[in-house]
Amino acid sequence: MQSKVIFRILVLIISVIGSLYSIIQLMLKELSSNKNIQEVSHSRRLISEPYSESINEQNDQDWKELKLIIPNHSQINQQEKNGNLIEFKVYIYSAYYDWRIDRIRINSLIPSNFYDRIEMECAIILDKNIYTGTIKKVIHKEHHNKEYVSSTLLCEIAKNEIKFEDISRKVLITILENGNSTNKSEIWITLKKIPKNSSNNHELTVCVRPWWGEPIKNGNLGNKQKFNNSGLMLEFINSYLFLGANKFYLYQNYLDIDEDVRNIINYYSNIKNVLEIIPYSLPIIPFKQVWDFAQTTMIQDCLLRNIGKTKYLLFVDTDEFVFPNLKNYNLMDFLNLLEANNPYYKNKVGAMWIPMYFHFLEWESDKNNLKKYSTIEKKIKKKMANIEFVLYRKTCRMLSSGTKKSDKTRRKVIIRPERVLYMGIHETEEMLSKKFHFIRAPVINVGGGNELSIYLHHYRKAKGIVNNDPKQRELVNMYLENVCSDKLLDSGGDSIQDGVIVDNTVWEIFGTHLYQIIFEHIKEIQDMYTNKEIINGNKNLSVEELHN
């Protein structure tokens, strides 16, 4: 009797064990079939943001928002109140793997008072495994204590796990509340790679900040501005092309542009293939929530975008022109002569700053130059009636560079991009190595008693929103204290009165040839859009007829 009971118990135990084994086998099979991506590194949480292999860089290229709702503790400087909760936001623009420092660099805007209760993490995917990493924040200069600051988020993945060639095409950025890992916001963005082998397809590339014009009141966007200066755009692009540049990156924000400017941009982008427009629609109010148009973030992006692709990189605005002081020389002549004459400039210099001279637009126009350019100007205005040019009109400039504060004020910089780690608006923030130097653009002896140098000519208003700060009267005072009179202009080139000089560099370098080129381009632009209208009006014609 007792042996039968024991036997039944053993059978029951074996049956239960068998059932458990079957259940476990089914569970393991289910897990292996459904969980294609496994988290293999040190993160304490699961990734919830869906990952897609598809890449559309055009759609992916612009600002993206990460947002957390967190309790409103009294010790926290609040961003946006919502009862007892506040919104914490971080804005992500672009990401690059920088092999020079073995880090992923994420260009972003973060709150100036970044809460201790907020953590940031990053992750990439390799062979269907997720590798998470830590983020270190680098705050860039010239934020002027605004609500948001430009920042580089340095993502470091565990060492010896990842090779440059294996890095996935996207990176995950996550913000989460410390102590509450379920309260998080995350997004996958395209991860670009800086090439290891420099091709330097371009000799000189120009990075251009988001353009601006006259202020228009707008409650949502602050001081909205409209860019409709087709003459300045044509002068800007063609001057730099004439002087040796062969590629432009223009960062376009939400500002409107008129039809002429749009046609010009399309022409140099799609026909001449020298201009690339980069979307840059700020999600916050410029000058109020962030300094300027978050120019420092744009600068980091343009720096990383061009490493290994261009030998020299110049950062300017559309109203800033770098000219050599001698005719028959262009910017590449200056740069090549530097390297040829002295190994120091070839091997040790990472960046050079260029002194800036103001040409205030409120000053009188040069009547003598208007006569010189009258014939070509009339030809151009027959094609584009409302166009106005600046360079040959505003020949008066300040005798001294910079401002009263310093001759370095408002300077701009030309760099060897592979030698610069972080770039600022008016200076380098950090070189890749201490062996690379940041110097003033030197003077070159070219023989015959001639010295070659380069200068930045800044054609701008002394008054108005371009001062950025209504309380700042420095430029207004410079304009009022220094007079560009008719008498000074009539006295001819290189005449000086008080702190103002008549500068005929534009005539010496370009003559009327630059504007003859512009005239030919305007004809091509108008022919292009006339043909487009003909095609749109004859949609029933055959392909051969349309081609003819």
Residue pairs with C-beta under 8 A, 6 or more apart in sequence:
36 128
37 47
37 51
37 125
37 128
37 129
37 130
38 128
38 129
38 130
39 46
39 47
39 129
39 130
39 132
40 129
40 130
40 131
41 130
41 131
41 132
41 133
41 157
41 158
41 161
42 132
42 158
43 121
43 123
43 130
43 132
44 181
45 176
45 181
45 184
47 123
47 130
47 172
47 186
48 184
48 186
49 172
49 174
49 186
49 187
49 188
51 125
51 170
51 172
51 188
52 188
53 169
55 169
55 170
55 190
57 190
60 189
60 190
61 94
61 190
61 278
61 279
62 93
62 279
62 280
62 281
63 91
63 92
63 93
63 109
63 280
63 281
63 282
63 283
64 91
64 92
64 93
64 187
64 189
65 89
65 90
65 91
65 92
65 283
66 89
66 90
66 91
66 92
66 173
66 174
66 175
66 185
66 186
66 187
67 87
67 88
67 89
67 185
68 87
68 88
68 89
68 118
68 175
68 176
68 177
68 183
68 184
68 185
69 82
69 85
69 86
69 87
69 88
69 183
70 85
70 86
70 88
70 115
70 117
70 118
70 177
70 183
71 84
71 85
71 86
72 78
72 81
72 82
72 83
72 84
72 85
72 86
73 117
76 86
76 113
76 115
76 117
77 113
78 86
79 86
79 87
79 88
79 89
79 111
79 147
80 86
80 87
88 111
88 115
88 118
88 175
89 111
90 108
90 109
90 110
90 111
90 120
90 173
90 175
91 108
91 109
91 110
91 148
91 283
91 284
92 106
92 107
92 108
92 173
92 187
92 189
93 107
93 108
93 109
93 280
93 297
93 301
94 106
94 107
94 189
94 190
94 192
94 301
94 304
95 104
95 105
95 106
95 107
95 155
95 171
95 173
95 189
95 190
95 191
95 192
96 104
96 105
96 107
96 191
96 192
96 193
96 194
96 304
96 305
97 103
97 104
97 105
97 164
97 167
97 191
97 192
97 193
97 194
98 104
98 105
98 194
98 304
99 164
99 193
99 194
99 196
100 194
100 418
100 421
100 432
101 154
101 421
102 156
103 154
103 155
103 156
104 122
104 124
104 133
104 154
104 155
104 156
104 157
104 171
104 191
105 152
105 153
105 154
105 155
105 300
105 304
106 122
106 135
106 152
106 153
106 154
106 155
106 171
106 173
106 189
107 150
107 152
107 297
107 300
107 301
107 304
108 150
108 151
108 152
108 153
108 297
109 148
109 149
109 150
109 151
109 284
109 290
109 294
109 297
110 137
110 148
110 149
110 151
110 153
111 147
111 148
111 149
112 143
112 145
112 146
112 147
112 148
112 149
114 137
116 178
117 177
117 178
117 179
118 175
118 176
118 177
118 178
119 175
119 176
119 177
119 178
120 135
120 137
120 153
120 173
120 174
120 175
120 176
121 132
121 133
121 134
121 135
121 173
121 174
121 176
122 132
122 133
122 134
122 135
122 153
122 155
122 157
122 171
122 172
122 173
122 174
123 130
123 131
123 132
123 133
123 171
123 172
123 174
124 130
124 131
124 133
124 157
124 162
124 167
124 168
124 170
124 171
124 172
124 191
125 131
125 168
125 170
126 162
126 166
126 167
126 168
130 172
131 157
131 158
131 161
131 162
132 157
133 155
133 156
133 157
133 158
134 155
134 156
135 153
135 154
135 155
135 156
135 173
136 153
136 154
136 156
137 151
137 152
137 153
137 154
138 151
138 152
138 153
138 154
138 422
139 149
139 150
139 151
140 149
140 150
140 151
140 152
140 296
140 297
140 300
140 422
140 424
140 429
141 296
141 424
141 425
141 429
142 291
142 292
142 295
142 296
142 424
142 425
142 426
143 149
143 150
143 290
143 291
143 296
144 291
146 288
146 289
146 290
146 291
147 284
147 288
147 289
147 290
148 284
148 289
148 290
148 294
149 290
149 291
150 290
150 294
150 295
150 296
150 297
150 300
151 297
152 300
152 422
153 173
155 171
155 173
164 193
164 196
167 191
167 193
168 191
169 190
169 191
170 188
170 189
170 190
170 191
171 188
171 189
171 191
172 186
172 187
172 188
173 186
173 187
173 189
174 184
174 185
174 186
175 184
175 185
175 186
176 183
176 184
176 185
177 183
177 184
192 304
192 305
194 304
194 307
194 308
195 307
195 308
195 309
196 308
197 308
198 307
198 308
198 309
198 418
199 308
199 309
200 308
200 309
200 310
200 311
201 309
201 310
202 246
202 247
202 309
202 310
202 311
203 244
203 246
203 310
203 311
203 312
203 332
204 244
204 245
204 246
204 247
204 310
204 311
204 312
204 313
204 314
204 331
204 332
204 335
205 245
205 246
205 247
205 248
205 249
205 306
205 309
205 310
205 312
205 313
205 314
206 240
206 245
206 247
206 248
206 249
206 313
206 314
206 316
207 249
207 251
207 298
207 299
207 302
207 303
207 306
207 313
207 314
207 315
207 316
208 236
208 248
208 249
208 250
208 251
208 316
208 317
208 318
209 251
209 292
209 293
209 295
209 298
209 299
209 315
209 317
210 251
210 252
210 253
210 255
210 280
210 282
210 293
210 295
210 298
211 227
211 250
211 252
211 255
211 317
211 318
212 225
212 227
212 255
212 293
212 465
212 466
213 225
213 226
213 227
213 228
213 229
213 255
214 225
214 226
214 464
214 465
215 223
215 224
215 225
215 464
215 465
216 223
216 224
216 225
216 226
217 223
217 224
218 224
220 285
221 254
221 285
221 286
222 285
222 286
222 287
222 288
223 286
223 287
223 465
224 254
224 255
225 255
225 465
226 255
226 256
226 257
226 258
227 255
227 256
227 257
227 258
227 261
228 257
228 258
228 260
228 261
229 261
229 318
229 388
230 258
230 260
230 261
230 264
230 384
230 386
230 387
231 387
231 388
231 389
231 390
232 318
232 319
232 389
232 390
232 459
233 261
233 264
233 265
233 318
234 264
234 387
234 389
234 518
234 521
234 522
235 321
235 389
235 390
235 391
235 514
235 518
236 318
236 319
236 321
237 248
237 264
237 268
237 274
237 275
238 514
238 517
238 518
238 521
239 321
239 323
239 391
239 510
239 514
240 248
240 321
240 322
240 331
241 274
242 330
242 509
242 510
242 514
242 517
243 322
243 323
243 324
243 330
243 331
243 332
243 509
244 330
244 331
244 332
244 333
245 314
245 331
246 274
247 274
247 276
247 310
248 268
248 274
248 275
248 276
249 276
249 278
249 302
249 305
249 306
250 265
250 275
250 276
250 277
250 278
251 278
251 280
251 298
251 301
251 302
252 277
252 278
252 279
252 280
252 281
253 280
253 281
253 282
253 286
253 293
254 281
254 282
257 265
260 384
260 386
260 387
263 525
263 528
263 529
264 525
265 275
265 277
267 521
267 524
267 525
267 528
268 274
268 275
269 275
269 276
269 277
271 524
271 528
278 301
278 302
280 293
280 298
282 290
282 293
282 294
284 290
286 292
286 293
286 294
287 468
292 468
295 425
296 424
296 425
299 315
299 423
299 424
299 425
300 422
300 423
302 313
302 315
303 313
303 415
303 417
303 420
303 423
306 313
306 417
307 417
307 418
308 417
308 418
310 417
311 416
312 335
312 414
312 415
312 416
313 414
313 415
313 416
313 417
314 322
314 331
314 412
314 413
314 414
314 415
315 412
315 413
315 414
315 415
315 423
315 425
316 322
316 412
316 456
319 390
319 458
319 459
319 460
320 356
320 412
320 456
320 457
320 458
320 459
321 391
321 456
321 457
321 458
321 459
322 331
322 354
322 412
322 414
322 454
322 455
322 456
322 457
323 454
323 455
323 457
323 505
323 506
323 509
324 330
324 331
324 333
324 334
324 452
324 453
324 454
324 509
325 451
325 452
325 453
325 454
325 455
325 505
326 446
326 450
326 452
326 508
327 508
327 509
329 446
329 452
331 454
333 452
334 441
334 444
334 452
334 453
334 454
335 414
337 444
337 446
337 452
338 345
338 346
338 349
338 442
338 444
339 345
339 346
341 444
345 442
348 435
348 436
348 437
349 416
349 436
349 437
349 439
350 415
350 416
350 419
350 420
350 428
350 431
350 432
350 436
350 437
350 438
351 413
351 414
351 415
351 416
351 419
351 420
351 428
351 431
351 436
351 438
351 439
352 413
352 414
352 415
352 438
352 439
352 440
352 441
352 442
353 408
353 411
353 412
353 413
353 426
353 427
353 438
353 439
353 440
353 441
354 411
354 412
354 413
354 414
354 441
354 454
354 455
354 456
355 401
355 402
355 407
355 408
355 411
355 440
355 441
355 455
355 456
356 401
356 402
356 409
356 410
356 411
356 412
356 455
356 456
356 457
356 458
357 397
357 398
357 400
357 401
357 455
357 456
357 457
357 458
357 503
358 397
358 398
358 458
358 460
358 462
358 475
358 478
359 390
359 394
359 395
359 396
359 397
359 457
359 458
359 459
359 460
359 503
360 394
360 396
360 460
360 461
360 462
360 475
360 478
360 479
360 484
361 390
361 394
361 459
361 460
361 461
361 462
362 461
362 462
362 463
362 479
363 394
363 396
363 479
363 484
363 500
364 396
364 484
364 485
364 486
364 489
365 393
365 394
366 392
366 393
366 394
366 395
366 396
366 489
366 502
367 486
367 489
367 490
368 489
368 490
368 492
369 392
369 393
369 395
369 504
369 507
370 377
370 392
370 393
372 392
372 507
372 512
373 389
373 392
373 512
373 515
375 512
376 512
376 515
376 516
376 519
377 389
377 515
379 519
380 387
380 515
380 518
380 519
380 522
381 387
383 519
383 522
383 523
383 526
384 522
384 526
389 515
390 459
391 459
391 506
391 510
392 506
392 507
394 459
395 489
395 502
395 503
395 504
395 506
396 484
396 488
396 489
396 500
396 501
396 502
396 503
397 457
397 500
397 501
397 503
398 478
398 482
398 499
398 500
398 501
399 496
399 499
399 500
399 501
400 407
400 499
401 407
401 411
401 455
402 408
402 409
402 410
402 411
403 409
403 410
403 474
403 475
403 478
404 474
404 478
405 474
408 426
409 426
410 426
410 458
411 426
411 427
411 456
412 426
412 456
413 423
413 426
413 427
413 428
414 441
415 423
415 428
416 436
418 432
419 431
419 432
419 433
419 436
420 428
420 430
420 431
420 432
420 436
421 429
421 430
421 431
421 432
422 428
422 429
422 430
423 429
427 438
428 438
431 437
431 438
441 453
441 454
442 453
443 451
443 452
443 453
444 451
444 452
444 453
445 451
445 452
446 452
457 503
457 505
460 466
462 475
462 476
462 478
462 479
463 475
463 476
463 479
467 473
467 475
467 476
481 498
481 499
482 498
482 499
482 500
483 497
483 498
483 500
484 497
484 500
485 497
487 497
488 495
488 497
488 500
488 502
489 502
491 502
492 502
493 502
493 503
493 504
493 507
494 501
494 502
494 503
494 504
495 501
495 502
496 502
535 546
538 545
538 546
